[in-house]
Amino acid sequence: MTTAFSAIPKIQYEGASSKNPLAFKHYNADELVAGKSMREHLRFAVVYWHTFRGTGSDPFGAGTMQRPWDDGSNSVRNAQQRARVAFEFIEKLGAPYYCWHDRDVAPEGKALAESNKNFDAVAKVLKEEQQRTGIKLLWGTANLFSHPRYVHGAGTSCNADVFAYAAAQIKKAMEVTHELGGEGYTFWGGREGYMTLLNTDMKRELEHLAKLLHLAVDYKKKIGFKGQFYIEPKPKEPTKHQYDSDAAACLNFLRESDLLPHFKLNLETNHATLAGHTMQHEIEVAGAAGALGSIDANTGDELLGWDTDQFPTNIYLTTYTMLSILKYGGLTTGGVNFDAKVRRESFAPVDLFHAHIGGMDAFARGLKIAAAIRQDGRLAEFTQQRYASWDTGIGAKIESGKATLKELETYILKKGEAAPNTSGRQEFLENLINEFV
């Protein structure tokens, strides 16, 4: 075990009255909420890329975060040391899971064979650390967007050789995920989209993307990988339009491509914002389709038009998120994954703890508030009453598929008018939420 964080004790729950910045005020892993422990409900995961590979760079400036455990080289030895530091951090934080991109874990070589060899060398350390700590891999994924070969996309590239390279990279990432006991595997189309339609055959590109995913499904069965497959929606950035633009677009693509039985969605708050939606909207879309899988827990700055990936500290955000997650039975295959990064100005290693503690506490509060609202029952009762006309009479007949247009015309001619008789009462409901927050 490394000693990169020797001055920081294991983070403990001290309660809401604590003034200790390195303690949980609300996240008590063993506390029961709605019949399950917080640990089981939230299934927190730490991301490898932002937390252990983030440098604090942005389009206008170089990195600000030179970590003391990182020698600055692109060597396998440095990557192995970083992996040990990562597990020291996650263990002290008390998160049960982590996630990675392949190229964040291990350096890319001059050719695929060297990259795979590097990946295996670091994966060996990851496996040792998982066995030492009991920390599990929530999901793995392949980085198919950073290297210049993916300038035109990966599965949607205009170059068949690039498609083949992406397929080979996915194959290896799936194998390592399987070897490490990963509970899922995520596909994120970082450049699966277009900048202009003047040079794009959209139909052909989408067909190619579907072929790539079908190949992955086939290989999953071949190696006996039982983990859940996820698609992660994102509307733009870096491309002008990405094919996985939001939950509805992903579901439509999966249905059209006969892939929906094999996939659920991994939803990110900041991606929902960029798509012009709320996180709750995206969860409701996925949940209604039986495709809610996992979430990337972060938030964006609504005054900025890009993916700022900030840690979630807004209690209303986490409350609304957990209201919808609990509505659809909670997270079973996935978890609450902190795809978030500390600000460029927060460059000290201790800031990594402050950020994760804040996010975990915010979701713990959101969980408790959402569970209390559901137990109270007034919100659900109001919604049920709002749709009461569909439970009997003509409404029930329409929903059962037994009504015809002629019958509905006769019904309205006899009734005379259709006037809404129930107020939406948005203000009342917002006040109700505030009672609990």
N, C-alpha and C positions, 0 to 999 in steps of 0.2 A: 504493500500500500504506500502511496506517495504521501508527502507532507506539505503539499502546496498550500493547504488551508489550515495549517497547524494551529494558528491563532484563533480559529473560529470553531466553537463547539458544535456538536450536533444540535440542529434546530429543534426546540421543544415547544409544546403548546403551553402558554402561560395565561391565557384568558384575556378578555377585553380590557381589563384594567392594567395590563402590563405596559410598561414604557420601554421595554427592551426591543430595540430595532431588529435584533436577531432572534426573535421568538414569534411563534404564531399567536395571533390574538383570537382567531376564529376557527382555523383548521385544526380540529382534533380528530386525528385519523380513525380512532376507535369509537368515536361518538356515533350513536345510532340516530339516523334521520329517516323517517318513513320506512322503517324496517330493515335498513341496511346501514353499514358503517359509511362514514364519509369516504374512507379509502376505496370502498367498493363502488360508491356512486361516481366519484370523480376520476379515479384511475389516472392520476396525474403523470405526465411524461415530460421529460426535458429534451429539447432538441440539441443535436450535436452541432448543427451548422452555425446558428447564431450564437449559441452559448460558448462554444469552444473553438470556433473558427472565425467568429466575427472580429473585425479589426477596427470598427468605427469609421471606416471610410465612407464617403458619399460622393456624388458626382462632382462636388466642388472642392474636395479635400482628401488628403491621405489619411490613413488610419491613425487612431489615437491610442490604441490599446495594445501595447507590447506586453504580453503576458510573461511573468517571470519564469514559468515552467516551459516556455516555448523558445527554442534556440533560433527560430527564424528560418530554419532550413526546411527543405521539402523532402527530407529523408524518411525512410521507414522507421528508423529508430526514434526520431522525434514524434512521428505519428503514434508509435506505441506508447511513448511517455505521455502524450496528450490523452490517450485512451485511459491510462491509469488515473490521471488527474480528473478526467471527466467522472469516473466512478467514485472518486473521493468526494467530489462535489455533490453528486446525486445522492450518495449514501448519507452525507451530513444533512442534506436537505430533507431526506425522507421520502423522496418521490419513488414510486414503485416501478416506473417505466422510463425508457428513453427511446428516441427515434434517430435515424441517420439517413443521409444521402451517401452513396458509395464513395464519391470523390471527396467528401468531407472527412471520411474516416481514414482513407489511405491515399497517398499521392498517385497521380496518374503517370504511367510510364511512357516511354517512347512508342510503344506498341501495346496492343491489347493484352498480349501474353504477359508482359511486364506489369501492366496495371493489375491483372488478376493475381499475379504472384505477390505484389505489394498488399493487395486487399486481403489475401489469405493470411499474410504475416500479421497484420493488425487484427484481423478477425480472431486469430488465436488468442490474443490478449483480451479482446472483448469477451470471449467465452470464459476465459479464466476469471475475469472480473465479475461476470454475471454469476458464476458459480460461487465466488467468494462472498458476494454481497446479497444475492437473491434478487437483484434488480433484473427486470425482464425487458426484452425488446418489444415495444408496442408495434412498430412497423418499420420496415426499411423501404428505400426507394433508390432509383438510379438518377443521377444528375445528367439529364439529356438536354441541357440548355447552355451551360457555361462555355464549353469548348467551341472554338471557331468552326468545327465540322458541322455543328448544329445551327449554323447561321440561318438556314432556311427551315428549321424544325428538325425533328427526329423521325417519328412515324409518319409525318406529313411532308417530309423533305422531297424536293423535286429530283433528288439523286438517290437511286436505288442502293448504292453502296453505303450511304449514310443510314438508310433504313436498316440494312443488314448489320451495321455496326451497333446501332441502337438496340436491335434485337439481341445481339450477343451480350451487350452490357446489361440488359434486363435479365437475361438468363443467369448471368453470374450473380447479380444482386439478389435475385430470387433464391439461388442456391445458398448464399451466405445467410440470408434471412431465415431460411429453413434450418440451416445448421445451428443458428443461434436461438432457435425456438421462437422466432418472431410470431406474434399473434395476427399479423396482417402485412399487406404490401400495398403501397400507394403509387398510383400513376398520376404525375402532375405534368401537364403539357406546357412547360415553360415557354416554348416557342412554337407550339402547335397552333398556328393561326396565320395571319397575313398582315402585311403592311399596306399592300395595294392589291386590288382585284384585277388590275391590268395584266399582272403576270401570274395569276393564280387560277388553277383548276380546282375549285372548292370541292366539287363532287368527288373527283379522283383522290384528293388528299384525305377526305373523310373516309372513303373506302379503304385507303391504305392504313389509316389509324385503326379502323375496326379490325383489319387483318392482323395488325400487330398485337392487339389485345386478345384476339382469338388464339394466336400462337402462344401467348402467355398463359391463357386458360388451359390449353392443351398440355403445356409443359408443367404447369402446376399439378395437374392430375398425374403426369408421368413420374414426378419425383415424390408424390405423396404429401405435398404441402397442404395443410388443412387451414391455413390462415385466411382471413377475409381479404379480398381485393377491394381497393378503394379508388375512386376518381375524385380529384380535388378541383372544384370549379374556380376559375379566375377569369375576369372579363378582358383584361388588357394589361399592358406593362409586363414584358417589354414590347410585345407586338401590339398593333392598333386594335386588332380583334383576335381573341383566342376562341377556339372552337368549344372549349369547356367553360363558356362565359358565365354561367350561373347554374344553380341546381336544376332548374327546368330544362335548360339546354342540354345538360349532361344526361338527364333522364330520357329526353327525347332521342338523343344519339344512341344511348344504350338499348332502348326499345327497338329502334329502327335497325340496329345492328345485331339484334338477337343476343345481347350481352347482359341484359338486366338481371337475369338469374344469378350471375356470377359476381356482381359488383354492388357495393353500397357507396355512399358519398362521404368524403372527408371534407367538412365545411370549415372555412376560415372567416372570421369576423371581418378582417380588413378587406378580403376579397368581396364579401357581401356589400360592403360600403362602396367599393369601386364599381360594382354592378348596379348601384342605385337602389340596393335593398338593405333591409336590416338583417342581422344574424337570425333573429326570430323568424323572419319571413323564410329564409333559406332552410331552417330546421323544419318549419311547417311543410314546405314543399317536399323535402326529402322524407319526412316522417309519414306524410299522407300516402306516399308511394311505397312505404315499407323499406326505404333505402337509407335511413339515417344510420350512419356507421360510426363516425368519429368526428371530433372537432379540433381545429387549431385555434387555441385560445390566445387572442391578441385583440388589438383595437387599432384604428387608424385615426389620424388627425383630420377632422372634417374640413379644415381650412386648407389642407394640402391634397393634391390630386394624385398621390402615389402611395405605394404600399409601405407605410412607415413602420408597421410591425411593432407597435408599442405594447407593453405589458398591460393587461386589463385590470383597471382599478375602479371602474365605474360600477357601482352596486346595482344600478338599474339595468345595465347591460347584462350582468351576470344573473340577475333575478329573472329577466325575460328569457334569457337563454335556458336557464334551468327549468322554468315553467314549461317550455315546450319539450325539452328533453324528457322530463318526468312524464309529461302527457303521453309520450310514445314509448314508455316502458323503460327509459334510461339507456345508458350506454352499456352494451354487453360485449361486443367484439372490439370496440375502440376505446378511446379515452379523451381526457382533456389535455391536449398536447400544447405546451407553451412555445408555439412558433413565433417567438417574440425576441426582441433584442433590447439591451440597455441603450440609452441615448449615447450619441457620440461624445457628449460631455461627461458621461458617467463611466470613466475609464478605469477606475480602481477595481480589482478583483472582488472586493466585498460588495460592490454594487450588484453583482450577479445574484448574491443572496438576497439583498434588499428587494430586487425586482421579482424574483420567484416567490418570496414570502408574501409580498403584496398581492400577486396574482392568485396564489393559493388561498389566501385569506378572503379575497374578493369573491372567489367562486364558492368558498365555504359559506359565506354570508348569503350569497345568491341561492345556494341550495337550501339553506335553512328557511329563508324567506319564502321561496317558491313552495316548499313543502308545507309551510304554515298556511299559505294562501289556499293551497289545494285542500288541506284539512278543514279549513274554515268553510269552504264550499260555496260561498256567495258568488264568486266569479263564475264558476262552472254552472251554477244554478241560473244565473242571469243569461248566459249563452244558451243554455238548454231552453229556457222560456222564450228567448228571442226567436227560436226556430220551432216553437210548439205547433204552429199551423201545419208543419210537415209530418207530425206524428199521428194524426188522425184525418179522417175525411178525405177531401180532394188531394191534400198534400201527400198523404200516405199512398194514395192511389197512383199519383204521378211517380213517386219514388219506386214503387213496385213495378213500374212499366206497364200498368194496366189501363192507363188513360190514353185517349185518342185526342187529336186536335179538335175533332167535331164535338166530342164530349166536353172539352174544356171551353169551347165557344158557347155551348148550351148552358154550361154552369155560370159563365160570366154574364150572359144575356139575362139569365134569371136573377143573378145577384145584383146586377146593375152597375157596380163600381168596385174597384180594388184599391182600398185606401190603407196605407201603413198604419197599424194601430199600436206599434211598440216603438218607443223612443230608443235611440242608440245609446244614450246616456254615457257618452265617452268621458265626460268630466267626472261623473259619479264613479266610474270604474277606475280612472286615474287616481281619484281620491282614495279609493279602496286600496289600491296598491300602496299608496303612501302611508296608510295605517300600519303596514307591516315593515316598510323600509325605515 
